[in-house]
Amino acid sequence: MSSEGYKVADLFCGGGGFARGFAEKGFKIAIGIDSLKAAARTYKANFPDAIVLSEDIKELTGDLLLSLAGEFDVVIGSPPCEPYTAANKGRKKDPLDRLYSDPAGTLTLSFFRIIGELRPKIWVMENVPAITEGPLKEALIREARRAGYGKVLFNVLRAEDYCTPSRRTRLFLSNIPISPRTCGRRITVREAIGDLPPPNHEYPPNHEPPTVSPRKQKKIGKVQTGKALIYYEGYGGKALPNLIRLDPDDLAPTVLGSSRFIHPYEDRFLTVREQARLMGYPDHHIFLGGRDEQYNMVGESVPVTLSSAIADVVLEHLKREGER
């Protein structure tokens, strides 16, 4: 079977970064689910042949998804990481409460419920490594077993090892080992965005810089390379930087939904397209909705360069299984 024959369901699909990597390897993106309207619109625009549901996943069943698109070979998904990340100063103190009590955290349980009902050959769930903190790792193993998967692997991958121009360490839970071949080099900010035309050109899309007040413009002009304009409070009172001026000869820091970067040479914030380049998105992948929604979709996604490497591993595994 060619990769075109393998069907993918994408839970918590966002703007489509995880799916884009699989699509580039020839997988059929059959269905995407996200409760955010702008994300659903963006996903449909980029994967027009997919069924896209803008629904609360808690209200959906595996039987419904099977009736809409048939059986799935692969299920991927990125439940919200906010309940688990240390960047959230309001995350619950007890790790298990983050999974079983936090309304957003319980969406992780919906992922396991859906894979239990769909029974895909392979599933991959992305989140922050902190989702395994304390007793959470054993809880996740229990939930996977309850869904019918006795084998659970915790694959920690760094996006920068796979030609992503920004740092990003993420955990990928799965029922198969995921250890892609690394890129062999690092892609700098200059390489990632240096060939883009000035903002506001007709192409590529999403390449308009946000406007700022004269006062903020003056402050931006004083920020040195690698320094931040502001700091915000994370979990435990830790000060975290935002509005960092990028070093053109280095990787970018981790792109987050809430993060904005200052251009290496110009006194302005990066455009959505420039931040998307830092996450490995091709220029033809468009983002719809308000400007903040677009930035959030970019920052909350799996980098395309990393998802493509994961898709290679999944494809190899499926082909081996098909030959047996």
C-alpha positions as CSV (number, residue, x, y, z in Angstrom):
1,M,0.0,0.0,0.0
2,S,1.3,3.5,-0.8
3,S,1.2,6.3,1.7
4,E,-1.8,7.7,-0.1
5,G,-3.8,4.8,1.1
6,Y,-3.2,5.5,4.8
7,K,-5.9,7.6,6.4
8,V,-5.2,10.0,9.2
9,A,-7.6,11.5,11.8
10,D,-6.3,14.6,13.5
11,L,-7.7,15.5,16.9
12,F,-7.2,19.0,18.3
13,C,-6.0,19.8,14.8
14,G,-5.4,23.5,15.2
15,G,-4.1,25.2,12.1
16,G,-2.7,21.9,10.7
17,G,1.0,21.7,11.5
18,F,0.9,18.1,12.6
19,A,-1.2,17.1,9.6
20,R,0.9,19.1,7.1
21,G,3.9,16.9,7.8
22,F,1.9,13.7,7.2
23,A,0.3,15.2,4.0
24,E,3.8,16.0,2.7
25,K,4.6,12.3,3.0
26,G,1.4,11.4,1.0
27,F,-0.9,10.4,3.8
28,K,-4.6,11.1,3.3
29,I,-5.8,13.6,5.9
30,A,-9.4,12.3,6.3
31,I,-10.7,14.3,9.2
32,G,-9.7,17.2,11.5
33,I,-11.4,18.2,14.7
34,D,-11.0,21.5,16.6
35,S,-13.5,23.5,18.7
36,L,-12.0,26.8,17.6
37,K,-13.8,28.2,14.5
38,A,-10.7,30.0,13.1
39,A,-8.7,26.8,13.4
40,A,-11.4,24.8,11.6
41,R,-11.6,27.3,8.8
42,T,-7.8,27.3,8.4
43,Y,-7.6,23.5,8.4
44,K,-10.3,23.3,5.7
45,A,-8.6,25.9,3.6
46,N,-5.4,23.9,3.7
47,F,-6.9,20.4,3.5
48,P,-10.0,20.9,1.3
49,D,-10.6,17.1,0.9
50,A,-10.7,16.5,4.7
51,I,-13.9,16.5,6.8
52,V,-13.5,19.2,9.3
53,L,-15.6,19.4,12.5
54,S,-15.6,22.5,14.7
55,E,-17.0,20.7,17.7
56,D,-16.3,19.9,21.3
57,I,-14.5,16.6,21.2
58,K,-16.2,15.5,24.4
59,E,-19.5,15.5,22.4
60,L,-18.1,13.3,19.6
61,T,-17.9,9.5,19.4
62,G,-15.7,7.1,17.5
63,D,-18.8,5.7,15.8
64,L,-19.7,9.1,14.4
65,L,-16.1,9.6,13.0
66,L,-16.2,6.1,11.5
67,S,-19.5,6.7,9.9
68,L,-18.1,9.9,8.3
69,A,-14.8,8.7,7.0
70,G,-14.4,5.0,7.6
71,E,-11.6,3.3,9.5
72,F,-8.3,5.2,10.2
73,D,-4.8,3.9,10.1
74,V,-3.3,6.7,12.1
75,V,-4.7,9.1,14.7
76,I,-2.6,12.1,15.7
77,G,-3.5,14.9,18.1
78,S,-2.3,17.7,20.4
79,P,-4.5,18.1,23.4
80,P,-4.1,21.5,25.2
81,C,-0.7,21.7,27.0
82,E,-1.7,24.7,29.2
83,P,-2.8,22.5,32.2
84,Y,0.7,20.9,32.3
85,T,3.3,23.5,31.2
86,A,5.3,25.5,33.7
87,A,4.7,28.6,31.6
88,N,1.2,28.6,33.1
89,K,1.4,30.2,36.5
90,G,-2.2,29.0,37.2
91,R,-1.6,25.3,36.6
92,K,-2.9,23.1,39.4
93,K,-0.4,22.1,42.1
94,D,-1.3,18.4,42.2
95,P,-0.2,16.9,38.9
96,L,-3.1,14.4,38.7
97,D,-5.6,17.3,39.1
98,R,-4.1,18.7,35.8
99,L,-5.3,15.6,34.1
100,Y,-8.5,14.7,35.9
101,S,-9.9,18.0,37.2
102,D,-8.7,20.8,35.0
103,P,-11.3,21.2,32.2
104,A,-8.7,21.6,29.5
105,G,-6.6,18.8,31.0
106,T,-9.4,16.3,30.8
107,L,-9.4,16.8,27.0
108,T,-6.3,14.5,27.1
109,L,-8.7,11.8,28.4
110,S,-10.9,12.4,25.3
111,F,-8.0,11.6,23.1
112,F,-7.6,8.2,24.7
113,R,-11.3,7.6,24.6
114,I,-11.4,8.3,20.9
115,I,-8.5,6.1,20.0
116,G,-10.1,3.3,22.0
117,E,-13.2,3.7,19.9
118,L,-11.4,4.1,16.6
119,R,-8.6,1.4,17.2
120,P,-6.1,2.8,14.7
121,K,-2.9,0.9,13.9
122,I,-0.8,3.8,15.1
123,W,-1.5,6.8,17.3
124,V,0.7,9.7,18.3
125,M,-0.2,12.4,20.9
126,E,1.9,15.5,21.3
127,N,2.3,17.6,24.4
128,V,4.9,19.1,26.7
129,P,7.3,16.8,28.6
130,A,5.7,18.1,31.9
131,I,2.7,16.0,31.1
132,T,4.6,13.1,32.7
133,E,5.5,15.0,35.9
134,G,5.1,12.9,39.1
135,P,2.3,10.3,39.0
136,L,1.1,11.6,35.6
137,K,3.2,9.1,33.6
138,E,1.7,6.1,35.2
139,A,-1.8,7.7,34.8
140,L,-1.2,8.1,31.1
141,I,-0.1,4.5,30.8
142,R,-3.3,3.4,32.6
143,E,-5.5,5.5,30.2
144,A,-3.8,4.0,27.2
145,R,-4.3,0.5,28.5
146,R,-7.9,1.3,29.1
147,A,-8.1,2.3,25.5
148,G,-6.8,-1.1,24.5
149,Y,-3.1,-0.2,24.0
150,G,-0.7,-2.1,26.3
151,K,2.4,-0.6,24.7
152,V,3.0,3.1,25.4
153,L,6.2,4.9,24.5
154,F,7.3,8.3,25.6
155,N,9.4,9.9,22.8
156,V,11.0,13.2,23.7
157,L,12.1,15.0,20.5
158,R,13.7,18.4,19.9
159,A,12.4,20.1,16.8
160,E,15.7,21.8,16.1
161,D,17.2,18.4,15.4
162,Y,14.8,18.0,12.5
163,C,15.6,21.2,10.5
164,T,13.1,23.4,12.5
165,P,14.6,26.9,12.8
166,S,13.4,27.3,16.4
167,R,14.0,25.4,19.7
168,R,11.1,23.2,20.8
169,T,11.2,20.1,23.0
170,R,8.1,18.1,23.0
171,L,6.9,14.7,24.1
172,F,5.2,12.4,21.7
173,L,3.2,9.5,23.3
174,S,2.6,6.6,20.9
175,N,2.2,2.9,20.6
176,I,5.3,2.6,18.4
177,P,8.9,3.8,18.9
178,I,9.4,7.2,17.3
179,S,13.1,8.0,16.7
180,P,13.3,9.8,13.3
181,R,16.6,10.3,11.5
182,T,17.9,13.8,12.5
183,C,18.5,16.6,10.0
184,G,22.3,16.8,10.5
185,R,22.4,20.6,10.6
186,R,20.8,23.6,12.3
187,I,18.7,26.1,10.4
188,T,19.3,29.7,11.5
189,V,16.8,32.5,11.7
190,R,18.5,34.2,8.7
191,E,18.1,31.0,6.6
192,A,14.5,30.7,7.6
193,I,13.2,34.2,6.9
194,G,16.0,36.0,5.1
195,D,14.7,35.4,1.6
196,L,11.2,36.7,2.3
197,P,10.1,39.9,0.5
198,P,9.3,42.9,2.5
199,P,6.0,42.8,4.4
200,N,2.7,43.5,2.7
201,H,3.6,41.9,-0.7
202,E,0.8,40.0,-2.4
203,Y,2.7,36.7,-1.8
204,P,3.3,35.0,0.5
205,P,0.1,35.3,2.6
206,N,-0.1,36.3,6.2
207,H,2.9,38.6,5.8
208,E,1.7,41.9,7.3
209,P,3.3,43.2,10.4
210,P,1.1,44.2,13.3
211,T,0.9,47.9,14.0
212,V,2.3,49.3,17.3
213,S,2.0,52.6,19.0
214,P,4.9,55.2,18.6
215,R,5.8,54.6,22.2
216,K,6.1,50.9,21.8
217,Q,8.0,51.4,18.5
218,K,10.6,53.4,20.4
219,K,10.9,50.7,23.0
220,I,11.3,48.0,20.4
221,G,14.2,50.0,18.8
222,K,16.1,49.8,22.1
223,V,16.0,46.0,22.4
224,Q,19.3,44.4,21.7
225,T,19.8,41.0,20.0
226,G,18.8,38.1,22.2
227,K,17.2,40.4,24.8
228,A,13.5,40.7,25.7
229,L,11.2,43.7,25.8
230,I,9.1,42.2,28.6
231,Y,9.0,39.3,31.1
232,Y,5.9,37.6,32.4
233,E,5.4,35.3,35.4
234,G,5.3,31.5,34.9
235,Y,4.5,28.7,37.4
236,G,6.3,29.2,40.7
237,G,7.0,32.8,40.1
238,K,9.6,32.2,37.4
239,A,10.2,35.1,35.1
240,L,9.8,34.2,31.4
241,P,10.9,36.4,28.4
242,N,8.7,37.6,25.6
243,L,9.1,40.0,22.7
244,I,12.7,38.8,22.1
245,R,14.8,40.3,19.3
246,L,16.0,37.3,17.3
247,D,19.7,36.5,16.6
248,P,19.9,36.0,12.9
249,D,22.8,33.5,13.2
250,D,21.1,31.3,15.8
251,L,17.9,29.3,16.2
252,A,14.8,31.2,17.4
253,P,13.6,30.5,20.9
254,T,10.5,28.3,21.3
255,V,7.5,29.7,19.4
256,L,4.5,29.8,21.6
257,G,0.9,30.9,21.1
258,S,1.5,33.9,23.3
259,S,5.0,34.7,21.9
260,R,5.9,37.5,19.6
261,F,9.4,38.1,18.3
262,I,11.2,41.2,17.2
263,H,12.8,41.1,13.7
264,P,16.6,40.7,13.8
265,Y,17.3,43.9,11.8
266,E,14.1,45.9,11.7
267,D,12.3,47.5,14.6
268,R,9.0,45.6,14.2
269,F,7.4,42.4,15.3
270,L,7.6,39.4,13.0
271,T,4.7,38.7,10.7
272,V,2.6,35.6,11.1
273,R,4.4,34.3,7.9
274,E,7.8,34.8,9.4
275,Q,6.8,33.0,12.6
276,A,5.3,30.2,10.5
277,R,8.7,29.9,8.7
278,L,10.3,29.4,12.1
279,M,7.9,26.4,12.6
280,G,8.7,24.9,9.2
281,Y,5.5,25.8,7.5
282,P,5.5,26.1,3.7
283,D,4.4,29.5,2.3
284,H,1.3,28.0,0.7
285,H,-0.1,27.0,4.1
286,I,-2.4,29.9,5.0
287,F,-3.9,31.0,8.3
288,L,-7.4,32.5,8.7
289,G,-9.1,34.4,11.5
290,G,-7.9,37.4,13.5
291,R,-4.2,38.2,13.7
292,D,-3.9,36.9,17.3
293,E,-5.7,33.7,16.3
294,Q,-3.2,33.3,13.5
295,Y,-0.2,33.8,15.7
296,N,-1.7,31.3,18.2
297,M,-2.3,28.7,15.6
298,V,1.4,28.9,14.5
299,G,2.7,28.8,18.1
300,E,0.5,26.0,19.3
301,S,1.2,23.6,16.4
302,V,3.7,20.8,15.9
303,P,6.4,22.2,13.6
304,V,5.9,20.8,10.1
305,T,9.6,19.8,9.7
306,L,9.2,17.7,12.9
307,S,5.8,16.2,11.9
308,S,7.2,15.2,8.5
309,A,10.1,13.3,10.2
310,I,7.5,11.6,12.5
311,A,5.4,10.7,9.4
312,D,8.5,9.0,7.9
313,V,8.7,6.7,10.9
314,V,5.0,6.0,10.9
315,L,5.0,5.2,7.2
316,E,8.0,2.8,7.5
317,H,6.2,1.0,10.4
318,L,2.9,0.7,8.4
319,K,4.7,-0.7,5.4
320,R,6.6,-3.3,7.4
321,E,3.3,-4.4,9.0
322,G,1.7,-4.6,5.6
323,E,4.5,-6.9,4.3
324,R,4.0,-9.4,7.1
